[in-house]
Amino acid sequence: MISSTVSALNQLDSPTYPRLPFLLCLRLRLRLRLPCPCSVAPPTADLTTTEINPHRPPLSHPAMSNNNQEPDNLESVFKQKRILRTKVRQALKSMDPSLRFQEDDIIQSIVLEAPWFKSSKRLCAYISCRALREVDTSKLLSQILHNPSSAPDGSSMPQTTKKLYVPRVEDKNSNMRMFNILRVDDLVANSMNILEPASVDANGNDREDVMHANDPVDLFILPGLAFDRTGRRLGRGGGYYDTFLTKYKELAKEKDWRRPLFVALSYSVQILDEEVIPVTPNDVLVDALVSPTGVIPITSAALERMKL
């Protein structure tokens, strides 16, 4: 029954037929058990609304399963991830542009108005890429760089002056660095047409690398392809963020710094059912998600430091 339904819907999803959001959501739910935005009313709650799963206590350290996976099992996990990435990419491609714009705006507003963001002094954040259909961060970064000492909503609570580090891919071997930038003009397009900082500034001086900074980072704003409410994150397959975050956690431990919060930004269609995303020992889990319906804390550190 399901296969015949999916086959019929596949015919409707051809270039000669208009895309039907409800049918696409139905097809994706049959294949993936993805949450369907077509069946959920648009969020009307206050932007600071917090989602907490009352049936699962917060984790002090996100648990990682399959720590002793054999090579055959790892290959099976990688295959599952590839299949899942294809399906989530299709879900993002099918997302209505007006809904995407609305969710971009809501997610960034939630972050900008959050006390845990306003109080952060040093943070790492990704530069969103429209071609990759990542949650937009342009308003977020613009606010940090153009008006670092005032509250974005005009309230009496000023925003702490911030130091911003953004990613630069070094090679195809999962090596990435985070450099400090002072203005949007510090970003240049790479060979993939993705904005990133040059390793030197306009005067030829080396930019500060966060791995060589004298002070710890408070917050990481992370991208991803899919997430769940236990902190699992599905990346795009390069391993850049998992490799970098692992190195930074080791640095923080070595210097006896408090570990920063890992907070991911997610569209509604990117949040999957628990246990759907397979993991390996090298996958780094996140502390919290920010979705259009609010902040979703996952670890006890997120609950404590976000004051939720």
N, C-alpha and C positions, 0 to 999 in steps of 0.2 A: 504493500500500500504506500509506504513512504517512498520507495524508489520510483513508483509511477508518478507520485505527486511531484517529486523533485524533477523528474524528466519533463513533465508538463511545464513546470516553472522555468526550466532551463530554456525552453523554446520561447517563452515570453521575454527572456532576458537577452535577446539578440538585438543587433543594431537597428532592425526594422521595426521593433516594438518600443514604445515609450517605457522607461523604467518605472515600475510600480513599487513604491516604498514598502507597502504592506506585504506584497508577495515576496519581495526580496528578503524582508525580515523573517517571513515564515520559512523560506527556503534555508536561510542561515541557521534558524533555530533547529530545523530538522537535521542539519548536518553537524552543527557545532554546539548546540545549546547556548548560543549567544543571546544576551539580553536584547530584546527588540525595542528600540526607541519608539516604534510606531504604536506599540501597545501601552506606552507609558505616557501619562500626561506630562506636559512641559513642567519643569520645576518651578514652583511658586513660593517655596520657602525662602527665608532670609538667606543671604549669601554666606553667612557664617554657620549654616546648618551643618551638623556633624552626624555621620552615620556610624553607628557602633553595633556590632553583632552581639546581642545579649547572651547568646548561647556559647560563645567562645571567649575565654579570658584572653586579655592582651598578652603577647609574647614578650618576654624580656630580651630574648635573642631569637630571631626568626629561625625556626627549625629547618634543617636541610635533610631531605630524605635521600635514599640511594647513595650513601656515602661510599659504599664498597662495590660500586658497579663494575662489572667485568666489561672488557672491550665490546663483546657482542651486545651487551645491554646498553652500553653507551651509544653504539651505532643505532640501536633501535630508538633511543631517546632523540638522537639527532634527526632521524627520519620523521618521528612524530612532530618535532619542532618545525621541520620544513613544511610538512603538510599543514600544520596550524598557521604558520606564517602566510601561506597562500590564501587560506580562507579568511584570515583577519584582514589581509590587504584588500581582498574583494569586498569585505564589509565596509572598509574605509572608503574604497572607490565608489561604492553605492550610496554613501552618505549624502544626503541632500545638502547642497552648498549653504543654504540659508540656515540649516540646523548646525552645520559646522561653524559658521560665523557666530551664531548665538552661543554655542558651547565654548568657543574660544574666548569670547568676551566674559562670560560668566566665570570660567575657570581662572582667568587672570585677575579678575576683580576679587575673587575669594582670596587669592594669594596676597594681593596688594593690601587688602584690608585686615589680614590676619596679624595678630600681635606677635606670633612667632616669626613672621617674616619681617615685620617692622623693627624688631629688636635684634635681628641678625646683623653682624658687623662685616663678616667675610663670607662670601658664598660663591659657589660654582653653579653655572646654569648653561643649558644648551641653547644654541642659536637655532630656532625652528626653521625647517625647510618645507616649503609648500609642496614641492614635488614628492616628498616622503609622507605627506599628510600627517605631519606631527602637530600636536597642539601648539598653537601660536604662542610665542613668548615675546613678540615685538613690543607690546605695550609694557610688559613687565620690565624688560631690559631698558627701554626708553625711560621709564620712571626712575630706575636706579641711576642711570648715567646722566640724565638731564636735570633732575631735581632731587638730589640725594639727601637733603636735609629737612624736607618738609613732608607732611603726611599727604598721601595721594588723594584723600577724601576731604581735605581741608579741616580735619578734626584737630583737637587740641593736643593729641598725642603725636609728637614728631617722629619721623622715621629716622632710625639711626643711620648715620653716614656709612655707606657700604663700600667694600672693596670687591670688585667683580672679576671672576676668572671664567674664561670660556674655552671650549675645547679646540684643539688643533690636531688633526690626524697626521701622524709622522710617517707611517708606512702601511703596508698591507699585512703586517704581522701583529695586529691588535695593539699596536703602540700608539698611545694618545697622550698629549700633554694639555695642561690647562694654564693659559696665560692671562695675566691681568690686562684689562683694557680700561681706558678712561672715557672713550667716546665711541659712538657707532662707526665713525669714519676709520677707526682702527681695524675694521673688518674688511677682508678682501675675499673675492670668490676664488675657490680652488678649482682644480680640473673638473670636479663634479658639479661645479656651479653652486657649491655650498659655502656660505660665509664662514670665515674663520680668521683668527688673528695671525698676522705675520709674526715670526719669531723675534723681529726687531721693530722698533718704533720708527717714526718718520725721521728721527735724528740718527738712526743707526745704532741706537742703544738696545741691548737685550731687554726683552720684556721679563717681568718677574714671573717665574714658574712657581705654581702653587706648591710643588713638591720641595721647593727650596725656601719657602716663606718662613718667617720667624714666628708667625702666629697661626693658630688653627682655624680651619674653616668651620663655620657654624651650620651651614645648610648646603645641600646639593639639590638642585632642581633637575630632575632626570626625565629623559624621554623613554619611549619603549613602544613596542608593537601591541602588546597585550599584558594584562595584569590580572591578579585575583586578590581576594580579601585576606589571604594569608601572607601576602607580600611577594608572591612569585611574580617575576618579571620576564617576559619574552622579548628579547632584543631582535635585531635584524640579522644576526648570524655572524657578525664580525668579531664579537667578543671584546670590543674596545672598552665599553663601560665596565664590564665585569672585571677585566684586567686592571683598569685604572682604579676602580673603587677598592679592589683587594689591596693594591699597593698603598693606597691612601690609608686604609684601615691599619695596615702594618706600620706605617709612619706614625700615625696617631698613637698607637700602642707603644712604639719605641720612645716617643717623646712624652708619654704620659699625658696626652691631651684627651679631652672628652671627645668621643666619636661624634662626627656631625650627623644630623638627621638626613636620611635619604628619602626625598619626597618626589614622587612621580606624578606627572600630569597626564590625565586620561580622559578621552572621550567616552561617552556612555557605552558605545559598541565595543570598546576595548577591554571592558571589565568582564571577565569570564567566570564561569562557575569554578568553585574550589576544586583543586586536583586535576583540572583539565590541562594546565600547563605543566609539561614534564620538566624536571630539573636535573642538573648534574652537580657534583661537588664544587665546581667552579662558578656556579651561578650565585650572584649576590642579590639578596632579597631587600625589599624597600621597607621603610618604617611607616610610611603613610602614602595614601593616594589623595589627589585633589581631582574630583570629578564635577560635572555640572550640578550635582545635587549636594555638594559639600565636601568637607574633609572626611576621609575615612582613615582613622588611626589604626595601626596594626600592632605595633609594639608598645610595651609599657613606657619606653623612652619617648615615643611620640605622644602618648597621653600625658605624660608628666611635663614635657617641655613645650607642648602646644597648649597646655593649660585647658584641656577639654574636659 
